[in-house]
Amino acid sequence: MGMMAWFTGRESLALGMRPETRREAIVASLLNMAWIIEARDPYTGGHLWRVSRYAALLGERAGMAAEQVAQLILGAFVHDLGKVGVPDAILRKREPLNEAEFALIRVHPELGARMLAGHPYAHLLHDVVLLHHETPDGQGYPRGLSGASIPAAARIVGLCDAFDAMTTPRPYRGAMSLDQALTAIEAQLGRQFDDFLGRHLIALAREGALDGILGHSDEGLRLQACARCGPTLVVRREHHAGEHIHCPACGERHKLVTQGEGRSATLRAEPTGAFGSPTDLLPSPDQALIRRLVQDTAGLAVQTGYGMPGAA
């Protein structure tokens, strides 16, 4: 057993669960933990959902089978498990990281892989969690792998992770425009990014296939901006006008108001000038989103690898 006590198949059998219910419980427990870990960083709301959606589209475009895409969705959502070991002061820092701080960040893939030890799906997710920061030129971490020695799934998630980082603002820098990010990726094809996959991602973006993901935290739900902290506010599907949400960075309370009419009506977060209590600011996993992800991975086949046509 690894660092966490996982909900095992044996335990679920003892509870009399059907096989499909056991699978759903195991996957949901993993997604919930990944969501809570992401919530420690107030500037990455929706990051795991976006990376998993980008990765699914890219895997499909690259020729992956449906069950491999299901594995990819799950791997992308949990790729940052190891950030549980990164201090809050680093995750929330408003200036660029120094060398010592970046060295701490670099251990998160190794920690994430250790956390997976003993999980029923560890063998499916290990490569993505451990190797998503490896690069084709061998300059990545933690192993310094290069080219085809990096598993295809890790190359996909690494590329999608970097694309989302480029196009998402941080407290110490603004977001790149879509064109700027695509230009940066194109300049690093074959070095930082896989050439075959990078060209497919650029094509998807040029076709507009990524527009409904970029800057969103869920399908059809854009991140909203806190006046102090930028786009940190996540509106969920179950939210209604009159409810309050809080900025995870500064804690300011925002009231949701209806904007527009009929089917085009949306919710807009308006600042109230008040601040949430410690209880208000506790992270709460988006269970509706997690249930959908569990369904998206319903075809998960535990014996299948990550082979991908056309990628060296």
N, C-alpha and C positions, 0 to 999 in steps of 0.2 A: 504493500500500500504506500502511496506517495504522501505528499505533505497534507493532502486533504482526505477526509473520510468520504469516499464516493458512494453513491447509491448504487449498489451492485445488483447484478442479475439474481444472485442467490437470495439477497434480502427481499427483492421484489417478488420472487417466487414464494417466499414464506408469507408474503402478504396476499397471495392468491391473485396477483395481477395477470391479465392476459399478456401474451408476448408483445403485442403492439402497444399496450399501455405501459409496459416496462420500458420499451424503447423511448416512448414519448417522455416518460418521467426522467430517464437518464439524460436525454438531450436537453430537456427543459432545465434541469438542475445546472447543467454546464452553461447554458445561455444566461441564466439568471446570475451566475457568478461572474461571467464575463461582463454583463451589463453593470453590475455593482462596481467592478474594478474600473470600468470606463468612467463611471460617474465621479470618481475621485478627481478627475481632471475636468474642471468646469468649462474648458475651452474646446472640448472635443465632443459635444453633444451630437449624437447621430453618426459618429465616425464608424462604429462597427457595422451599423446597418448599411451605410453608404459603401464601405469596402466590400461587404458581402454581396451587395447588388451589383457593383462594378465587376466583381470577380465572377459572378454567375453569368453576366452578359458576355464577358470576355471568354470564359470557358466554353460557352455555347458557340461563340463565333469561331473559336479555335478548334472545334470539332470534338469536344468531350461528350461522352455519353451522359444520359440523364442522371444515372446514379453517381457518376464522377462529379457532376455539377452539384449534386446534393452534398457530397463530401466537401466540396469547395466552399459552399455556402456556410457550412458549419465551421470549417477551418478558418475562414476569413473572419467570422464573428468572434472567434476565441483567440485570434492570433496574438493579442496583447495581454494574455493572462498574466505574464510575468511582471507587468507593471505594478502589480500589487506590492512588489518589493522596492519600488522607487519612492523616495520620500516626497511628501506633499510639497515641501518647499521647492523641489525641483519641478514637479508637475505644474505648479502654479506660478513659477518664476516669470516675472514680467520683462526680463532681459534675456538675451541669448545665453545659452549655457556655456560655462567655462570647461576647460579640459577635464578637470576632476569630476564635474557633474555629468559630463557626457559619458565618462567612463562608467558611471553608475547606471546610466540609461542603457548602455551596451550589454549589461548582464541580463536584461529582461527576457531575451529569447531563451537563454539557458534556464532561468528560473521557471519560466512558463512550461518548458519541457519537463522539468522535474515535478512540477505540480500535477502534470497529467499522469505521472506514473501510477499504475493501478487502475486508471479509468478504463471502462470497457471499450471505449473508442480511441484509446491512446495511440494505437498503431496507425490509425487513420489520420490523426491530427498532429502527430509529433513533428513531421517534416515541416509543416506550415508554421507551427509555433516556434520551432527552433531555427529555421533557415530563411525566414521571410526577409531578413536584412542581408542575405548574401547577394552578390552582384556578379554578372557575367565576367567582369574583368578581374575577379579574385580579390577585390579591395573591400568586400563587405565583411560582416561579422555574424556569428562568433567563430566560424570555422575557416573563413577565407576560401571557400569553395569557388569554383569558376565554371562557366559554360554549362555543358550538359550534366555535370555532376550535381547541379542544383535541381532538385525535383521540380517538375512543371508547376505543381500547385503552389510551391513556395515562390516561384518566379512570378506567377499571376498575382498572388496576394501582395508580394513586395512591390510590384508595379502599381497596383491599385491603392495600396497604402500610401505610397509616395505621391501619387496623383491627388489623393484626397488631402494630404498634408499641404501640397502646393496651393490648392484651391480653397483652403480654409484659413481664415485669419487666426493669428495668434496674438497674445498681448504685446509681443515685441515686434510684430510685423503685420502688414496687411496681406490679404490673399492675392495670389496671382489671378489674372483673368484666365479664362479658358484658353485663349490663343497663346498667352504667355506660357502656360503650363504645357501645352502640346509642343510648343517650340522647344522648351527645356527638355522634354522627353525625347524628342526627335534628335536633339544634339547629343544625347547620351545613349542612343541605341547601340547595342553591342558592348557597352561599357557598364554603365550603371543599370541599364534596362535591357531585357531580352529583346532582340531585334524583331523576331517573328511576332511576339505578343505586343510589343510596343506599337508596331504598325497597325495591328488590329484594334488596339485601344484608340489610337488616333483616328482610325476610320470610323469607329463607333461614335466618337465625339463629333466628328465632322458631319455625320448623318443626323445628329441630334438625339441619338439614343440615350445619352447620359443626362440630358437636360432635366428630366424629372427626378434625378438623384442629386445632382450638384446643388449644394446649399440646402438640402432637405434633411429631415430627421426620420421621415417615413414617407410612404407614397402619398404625394399630394400635399404634404405638410412642410412648408419651408421653416427653417430656423428663423426666429425673430430676434430683434436686437434690443439689448439693454443699453440705455443711453450711456452708461458708464463703461460697460465691458464689451460691447459689440454683440454679435449674433450668438448668444449663449442660451436663449430661451427655447425650450422644446414644448410645442403644443401637441397633445396626443389626440387621437381620434375620438376618445370618449369625453374630452373636455367640452364644456358648454359655456355660453355667455354668462358672465357674472361670477365665474370661478376665478381663483387666484393661482398664479404660478410665481415662482421665485427665481431670480437669477442665481445660478449655482456659484458664481464668482463673488458677487458683492452682497447677495442676499436680499436685494430690493424686491418688494412685492409688486406684482403687475396684475391688473384686472383684465380679464378677457372680455372684449366687446365685439359685437357683430359688425362686420363691414360688408356692405353690398346686400343684395336681396336674392331670394330664391336659391336656385342651385349654385349660383355664383357667390353666395355669401361665404365669408371666411371669418375666422376669429383673429382679432388683432390684440396684442398685449400692450396695455397702457400703464405706464408707471404710476404708482400711488404715492410715492414719497415715504411709505412705511417700509419696514424691514421685517423679515420672517424670524420666528423663534428658532432655536436649535432643532426642535422637532419638525418645523416646517421645512427645514433644509436637509432633512435626512433623505438620501436617495431611495427611490422606490422603483423597482424594475417595471418596465412597460409590459405587463402581462399579455395584453392583446397582441402586441408586436411579436413577443416571444412565441405565443401560440401559432401565429402565422409562420414563423420560421420553423417551428417543429413540423408543421404540415409540409413546408417546402423541402424538408429533408426526409420525408416519409419513405423515399426510395433508397435510403442509406443502406448500402450493402457492405457488411463489415469485412468481407474478404477481398474487396476490389481495391486495386491500386490507383495511381493517378496518371496512367499513360495518356499521352495526348498526341494525336496525329499532327504531323507537320512541324513539330517543335524539336529542335536538336537538343 
